């Protein structure tokens, strides 16, 4: 049967919001313990509860929620050893063994757990004194907490071998991708001076390994005989920015064999590194996004995804050379004719440079657009801003493309996966480089003939929300936008948690001497230049981007008479986790665009109140 001709945006899609929230879970931290495989499942249908799962069976029953709030972003919330699971419970941030409470010290938070013989080692964040919390490295033995390291602003990645303890430390104003130090048994052995070190790990024979970007790329090294030795120097990133604890992109299968993930121009690959010869052999796989790499002598387990495969817990057996899916983030199976696969694009941007993105064309086997019409384009911006867009299959993206929208996911200057110089394009230039690159991605697709020049939309969350608001305010490219807990006043964004409290110093300028720069780049103070509609979404318990960031912008737009919609959500923090919230925001955003661009929609959606329209 021939496809129906219908306006872009109006196509009937099998990818509904009910399908997305009912059949989709989040997957997180992986751990191996003998024959057992553990992982975290974030379940929207259970209010976003994080569950520790062992071999497919729940370990942490309701109402336990295995989530730490150290650095607010958490990570490393559990550890498994000899069949026992230790975890941090979200409601009280205390440590538990199975379901038995181990600590009862209100105001302390724990993360990055490891089991070392008879003790538990963790990063501790102490909020008891008020003001900026104090971070330390601690051990827990028989209910007693002992401080192992203190004096730095931040700690992560404790790794023990015998009587030796390695860890990372860093201080304000650095973020861990700017500069960290590697410490071993109380002395610094590497890092500092603008070097970012991440993921220290011991080989089975007791040699300390780590990843460093000292060459401009996050490559693998080891500490041997008092010296740092490179293992495999190449123009690829073997790590991603340490936004959360417990990250892992490599693991040992033998003393001289490392299985690793590495990123080449935004696409992840799996490989086997012979540490004696420095020889890296690719392991052919269907996955373009790989993280949480854990291994033993016979297998590697990781989170893997591809443009057509949702993120899954995957096991690769070295003997059979076969990949097995242990758990998928969704049980939904979409016919290929409804799936838009990404095209990696490079496009020209300011200062004679090139930027990167993934472009998704509209696709739905049942519909085509009118021959005289081009599709509207959604420019999507990742958060961070030190982060990256990936090519993994995402039902939320397919929600848009299967309805007739084109979509481009931009890895603007400042994104990771393209080396440190690309990452540092954003230094001092947040609100400029990212905005230019997003505008130039849209222009490139218009000039290529892919999309409608008068129906360009931009959307983003958190830092991506700021880029969204800045692009709508300071550039005349986009006709509408959606801000998810976005920053509107950069000065107010300094009122945030400890981990990010100096982040703006490198992205914009030191505060207070740079306050005029903050004001000049803040959309809130340039509303005379804003002339297009925006929909705002905000969690009312967000401690990273406070609700007043959205509220100030909405109120200013009301007074100016610009079309604006504002939806708030009780119980939501930074990043929406509840099924009802995810469903409502997607539907509301679609309804908003349909009203702004005046096209019909096939879905039955609760209307959104749009003021001044």
N, C-alpha and C positions, 0 to 999 in steps of 0.2 A: 504494500500500500504506500502511495506517495505521501511524504510528510505534508502537514498542514502549514500554509503560510499564515503567520501570526506575528504581531509586533514583538520585537525583542523585549524581554522582561515579563511577558504575559504567558509564557509557555507553561503548560501543565507538566509537573515533574514528579517522578516517583520518589524523589529525595525530599521527604517532608520533615518538618521540625519534630514531629512525633517520632519518626523513624530515627532521627539523629539522637534524640535524648533517651529514647527507650532502649536502644540497642548499642549504645556507645559508652565505653568506660575510658578512663585515663590509665596509662601504664607508667610505672616509675621504677624506682630502685630495684635492682636485681642483686641477689646474693646466692652463692653456692655453699653448701654445707654437706660434705660427703656426697651421697647420691641425691640429696635433696636440692631442689631449685626453689628459691623464694623470689617473690616480686610484690610490688605494691599495686593495688588497683584503686583508682579514684572513681567512685560510683555516684554519678549525678542523681540517680533515682533514690539514693540513700542520703540525700542532702549534701553530696560531695564527700561523704565519709571515705577515708583512706584505709584500706584493709590489707593486712599482711597475708599473703597467700603462699602456701607450701604445696608444690606439686598439684596445684589446682584446687586445693581445699583451704577454706578460710582458717586462719590461725587466731586472728584478733576478732572476737565476737562483738556485736553491737552491745553497748554504745561506744566501745573503744574506737578511737580515730587516730591512726598512727601518722601523726604529723607534728613536726617541730616548727616553731616560729623563730628560731635563732636567725638573725639577719632578716626576719620577716618572711623570706622566701623558703627557708628550711632546707630539707634534703638530709639524707643520711639518718632517717628517723628510726631505723631498726638494724639489728645485727642478729645473725643466727649462728649458733655454735653447739655441736653435739646434740642437736634436736631441741635446744632451748632457744626461744626467741626473746630478745630484749628490744623494747621499743619506747618511744616517747608518745604519751597520750595528749591529744590536742587540748582538751578542756582544761587540764591543770599543768601541762608541760613537764610532768614528772616522769621518771623512769619506771618501767615495769618489766618484770620477768614473767613471760607468759601473761597471766592476768594478776600476778601478785605485785603490789606496789613496792618499789625499792627505795624511793626517796619521797620525802614530804617536806619540801622547803619552798613555800610559795615565794615567787619572785625569781627563782632560778629556772633557766631553760637549758635544754641539752640537745646536742646534735652531733652528727658525724661519728656514730657509735662504732667501736671495734671491741672485740673480745680478745684479751691478752692473758692467757692462762687463767688465773683465778680472779682477774679483775676486769672491769669494764672501763674503757677509756673514752672520753667524750670532750667535745668543745662545750664550755659552759658560758652562758650569758646571764649576768647577775643584774637584775632590775630592782633590787631591794632598796638601794640608797636614793633612788630618784635621779633625775637628770640622765646623762648618757650612761648606758649600762656598761659594766666591766666584763671583758671577755678574757677567759683563761682556758687552759687545758687541764682537765682533772681526771682522776681515776676514782673508781668506786669499788671498795672491797668490804664485804660484810656490812653494808649500809653506811660506811664511813667515806666521806668525800675528801680527797687529798689533792692539793694543787700541784700539778707537774710543771707548768710553765705559766708565767705571767709577765706583764710589763709592756707587751705590745697591744695595739688597739684591736687586732684580729688574729685568730688562729683557725687553722683547718688541717685536715688530712693527717691525723696522727696515724703512724704506721710503726708497729713494733716487730722486732725480730730478736729473739733471745733477750738479752739485757739491754738492747739498743732501742732507742725511740727517735724516730724522725718525724718532723712536722713542718708545716708552713706557717709563716707569720708575716704580717704587714701592718703598716701604720697609715693614719690619715696623712695626706688627702688621697692616697692611692686606692684604687680599686684593684682586685687581685689580677686583672689582666694588664694593669699598668706596671706594678712592681710588687714582687713578693720575695721573701727570703726562705731558703731551705735550711733548717736547723737539724743537727744530729747530736744527740747526747749533750745538749746544752750549749753547743757552739754553732755559729753560722758557717756553712760550708759552700754556699752558692747563693746567687740572687742579689737583689738590691741594684742600685744604679741603673734603673730603667729596665730591668730584666724581669719578665714574668715567668715564674716557675709554677708548675701545677702537677698534681697527681704523683707524688712520690710512692714508690712500691718496692718491696724487697723481692729479689729473685729467690727461688727455692734454696740456693746455696749462700744466701745472705749478702748479696751485692745490692746496694741501693740504686734504684733507677728513678728517673723523673723526666718531665717534659719541660723544655725551656724555649723561649722565643729569642734567644740571644742573637740569632742570625736574621731575625725578621720573620721567622716561621716557627711555630710550635713543633719542634722536633724532639726525638728521644735521645737521652743521655744516661750515663751511669757515673757513679762516684766510686772510683777504684784506686787503691794505693795512693789516696790523698789527692787525686786529680779528677777533674771532670772530663769524661771521654764521650765524644759524639758517637752515636750508633748508626744513624742513617740520615745524612743531611740531604734534604730535598725541598723543593718549593711546594710544600703541602703542610697543612696544619693537622697535627696528630691530637689536637685537643680543641675544646670549645671554651668560651669564657665561663669562669667559675661563679655563676649566679647562685648555684645551690651547692650544698655539700653532697658528698658521696658520688661524684662523677667518676666515670672510668671509660677510657677509650683504648686501653690495652691491658693484657693480662698474660701471665706465664703459663705455658704448658710444659716447660722444662727449664732447667737453669739457663740454657742458651737459646731458648725459643720463645718468642713473644708473638702472640696473635694481637693484631692492632687494627684500629679503624683510622683512616686518614682522609682528609678533605682536599679535593682538587677542584678549584673553581666552583665551589658550592655543592659538589657531589661527593658523598662519602663512599669509600671503598674499604674492603676487608683484605688484610694481608698477613703473611707470616714472615717475621724477621728473624734471621739467624744472627744473633748478637756477636758471634765470633768472626763471621765473615762480613757483616754489615750488609747482607744480601736480603732484600725485601721481595718476596714472591707474592703476587696478587692471588687471592682466593676468589675465583669467579663466583659472583652471587647476584641475585636479582635486586638487591637492596641498594638504594641511593642515599638512605639516611640510616646511620648506625650509631648507637650509643649504649651505655651501660654494659660494656664488654667484661664478661667474667669467664674464666676458663679453668680447666684442670687438664690432666694428661690426655684425656680422650675426647674432649669436647670443648666448645665455646658456646656460651649462651649470651644473648644480647637483645636489645630492642632494635628491630629492623622495620623499615618501611620502604615502599617504592611508589612511583606515580600511580600505580594501579592496585597496590596492596596496602591496607591500613597498617598502622603501627602494631607490632606483635612481639611477644616474647618468642624468640627463635633459638633453636638449638642446632648447631652444626656438629656432626659426628665426623671425626677425622678419619676413622677407618672406612666408613661407607661413603664419605664425601656427600652426605645428604643433609639438607635443611629440613627441620621439622618445626611446625608452629605449635608451641605449647599453649599460647593464649593470644587471642586477637582482641584488639580494642573495639571491634564491632563484629557482630554476627551478620550484619547486612551484606548482601551480595548484590551489587548493581550490575545490570547488563552493560557490557563494554560500550554500547552505542549511546549510553547516557554519560559516559565519563570523558572529561576533557583532560588530556595529558599535557603536562607543562612543556613549553619550549624555553630552553635557556637562551636568553638574549643578552647581548652586550650593546650598549648604546652610548653615543657621545654625550658628554656633560660639560660643565663649566671647566675652565682652565685647561682645555684640550685634553681632558681625561676621559676615561671610559668607566661606566658603571654597569652593574649587573642586575638581572631580574629573571623571574620565571613568568612566562605569559601563558594564559589559559584562554583559548577561544571558546565561544559558546558551543555547546553540543547537546543535542537531544534528538534522537532518531525520529521522533514524532513531529518535529517542527523545524521550519526554516523561517528566517526573517524575510520581510518584503524585499524585492530585488533593488529597490531604490533607497533602502535604509541600511545604516550600519549600526552595530550594537552599541549600547552605552558601555562605558568602561569603568570598572571599579579598581582604583589604585589602592592596594593593601599595604600597610606599613607594619612591620614587626615591632614589638616592644624592645625594651633594652635601655638605650638604643644600641648598646654593644651586644648584639645578638645576630641572628640570621634567619632569613626565610629559607625554607627547604622545599624539596620537590615531593615530599611524602603525600600520599593519598589522604585527602581531608574532606569528609562529607560536607563540612561547612562551606568550603570553596565550591564543591560540586552543587550545593544548594543554589548558588548564584549562576554558575555557568549552564546548568541544566534548565534554567528559566530564561536564558537568552542574554545574559550579561557576559561581556568579556571581563577578564580579571588579570591584573598584573601584580605580582608579589615582589616588591622591590628590595634588593640588597644594596641600599645606598652606601656611599662612602661612610665608613664607621662600622660596617657590618663585618662579621668574622667569616673565616674560611678562605680569605684572599690575602693573608699575610698581614703583618703588623703595620706596614706603611699604609695599606688600604684602611685598616682599622683606625689609624691615627689621622685620617683626613678630617675626622670630626672634631679633633682637639681644638678647642676655642671656636668651633664653627657649628655647634648645634643650633638648629634653626636656620642655617644657611645651606650647608652642603647637603643635608638630608632633604630639605625642601627642594633645592635645585634638582637633585637626582630624581625625586618623585615627579616633578613637573616635566623633566626631560624624558622620563620613561613614557609618560602620557603623550607628549609631543611626538616621540619617535613612532609610537603605534598609530597616531593620527596620520603622520606623514607616510607611513608604510601602507596606509589604506585599510587598516584593520578595524578602526573604531570611529564612533561619531564624535566629532570635535566639540559639539555643543552639549554633549551629555557625559561629561567626565566627572566622576565621583571619587572622593578620597575618604578612606576610613582607617582608623588605627586605635590601639589601646595603650594606655599608660604613656610611655615616651612616644609611641606611635600616635597617640592621641594629641600630644603636643605638636608633632610634625603635621598632623592633619589640620589642626587649628591654625598653625603658622602658614601653611600653604594656602588655606582659604582666606586668610587675612592679608598676607603680604604678596601674594601672586594672583594674577588674573587668569588662571587656567581652569580651575574646577568650578562646577555649578552647584554642587551640594556636597555634604560630608556627614560622617558619623564619628563621634568622639566617644570612645569607651574609656571612662575614668582618665581623661586626658588633662594635661597641665595647661592652664591658661595664663597664669602669672608665675614666671620663673622665680621671682624672689620668694613667693610663697612656697615654692617647691623645695626650698631649703629647710622648711619646717617638716622634716621627715625623720625616719628612723636612722639609727647610727650608721648602718652599713652604707647607705647612700648619702649621708649628710654632707660629704665633701665632693660627691660625684660631679656636681656642677662646676667645681673649681677647674677641672680639666676640660669639661665640655663647653663652658662659657667663659668664665673668668673667676678669680678669687673674689669672695664676698668679704668686705664691703666695698673695696676699691673699684669693683666692677659693676656696681649697682646700676649705673646708667646703661650698661650693655644689657643687663637683665631686663630692664624696663623696655628698652628699644626692641628687644626680640619677643616680648610678651604680647600675644594676641589681644589680651584684655585691654591693653592701653593703646591699641591702634584700630579701634572699631570703626573709625571713620573710613577705613579702607576695606571693611568687610561688607559684602553686598550679596551674600548667598545663604540659603537655608542650611541649618545644622540640626541633627538630632543627637542628644546627649544621653549616655547611660552611666549610672553611678551606683556603686555599692556603698551603703551607708556606714559600714564598719571598716572601710578602707583606711589603713594606717600608712600606706605608701603614698598614695595621692589622695589627699583629704577631700571630702565632698565639697568643701567650699571652692575648690578649683573649678568644678563644673557650675556651681551655683552662681558664682560671680559672673561667669560668661553668659549664662542663661538670662540673668537679670538685666545685664547690659544689652543683650539682643532684644529683650522685651521692650526696653525703653526706646531702642532705636527703631523698633517696628519691623525687625527682620523675622521671617518665618523660623520658628524654633519649637522643638519638642524636647521634653525632659522626663526621663523615666528613672526612678530610684528603686532600690531593692534592699529591703530589710535583711539582715543576716549575711549579706554578701561582703566579701573583703576585696582584696586586690586580685582580680581575675575571677570570673564567675564560675561557680562550681555546681550550682543547683540546676536540676533539670528544668524546672519551671522558668527560671531566669534565662537560661540558654534559649529555650523555645520562644519566650516572649521577645527577647532582644532581636533575634533573627527575623521574626515575623514583623515586628514593629519597624525595623529598618527597611524591609521590603515594602511595607505599606507606605512609609515615608517617601521613598523614591517614586512609587507609583503616583502619589499625589503631586509631587514636585514636577515630574516629567510627563504626567497625564497619560499613563498607559494603564490598561486594565490588568488585573492579576487573577490568576486561576484559583488561588487559595482562598479559603474562608479564614479571614484574619480579624482579630479584635482591632477595631480602629485605634489610631493614635491621635491624640489631641495635638494639633499643630497650631500654635498661636501665630497670629499676624498673617495667616494665609488666606 
